[in-house]
Amino acid sequence: MAAKSLIIGSRGSALALWQARFVASLLDQSGFAAHIEIIRTTGDHLQTASLTQAGGKGLFTKEIEDALLAGAIDLAVHSLKDLPVELPPGLEIAAIPERENPFDALLGIRLDDLPAGARVGTSSGRRAAQLRRLRSDLAMEPIRGNIDTRLRKLKEGQFDAILLAVAGLRRLGLEDQIAQVFSVDEICPAPGQGALAIETRAADNVYEICCRLNHASTSEAVQCERAVLAGLGGGCQLPVGAFAERVDGGLRLQGVVVSSDGSQCLRVEAVGENPKELGRWVADDLLARGAGRLLE
């Protein structure tokens, strides 16, 4: 008798489906069949409000996690940066596959070539604040919709440039649309950006199946970054940047908090070996320097 096909819960956007199919292919390579169930989330319904105004936390994950807890699906695939640091009781991150490029990109025109007052679209307070620090003369405007929708708005002239994650563009074969990729010192990525999370029920054999898809060095880096976010309050819409990478001597972590107008920036860098302890230390140092006031 053939084994049951695992049900993967996913949002319905082109990027979310690419991610779900990628995980399905990894499962197939491990000898497990899987198919995808599309689930619409609160975030998919909100096409005008900014994510921060809408509450941010769990907007793209709640309905999928509800289906997972109810047993309607066996696993969920998320963009890790959209997943709150506190998961619902009974759910666990079983695996984090190897990370794609974690940095942010400008589409339309390079930063130095944008005229004063140019309209730049982004739904991320983190990106907007850090770009304002580089160019305070630009007009930051909210933009919603999937990647194709945002590219269409750019081509229609609604914006002079837009900010997006490199990872999503690469996954959809749209890397040729990138005008400029920002370094970690220019725009520090969101915690977990570029990584996927495979979420399952905790006490479940699917958890054991998915654990084998984990990429160890990616996992330790994003644990470090998410520990910064947890230490600063945990909301995945907070304007917080964190990026960790393996270097000689351990993990090097940068944590960044920028005021919404870009006028104030706190940046802490540290090297350590324990991902969660390093992340908490950087968060504590940011708070000691006044990060709580900027995050208010």
Buried (B, 14 or more C-beta within 10 A) or exposed (E): EEEEEBBBBBBBBBBBBBBBBBBBEBBEEEEBEBEBBBBEBBBBEBEEBBBBEBBBBBBBBBBBBBBBBEEEBBBBBBBBBBBBBEBBEEBBBBBBBBBBBBBBBBBBBEBEEBEEEBBBBBBBBBBBBBBBBEBEEBEBBBBBBBBEEBBEBBEEEBBBBBBBBBBBBBBBEBEEBBBBBBEBEBBBBBBBBBBBBBBBBEEBEBBEBBEEBBBEEBBBBBBBBBBBBBBBBBBBBBBBBBBBEEEEEBBBBBBBBBBBEBEBBBBBEBEBEBBBEBBBBBBBBBBEBEBEEBBE
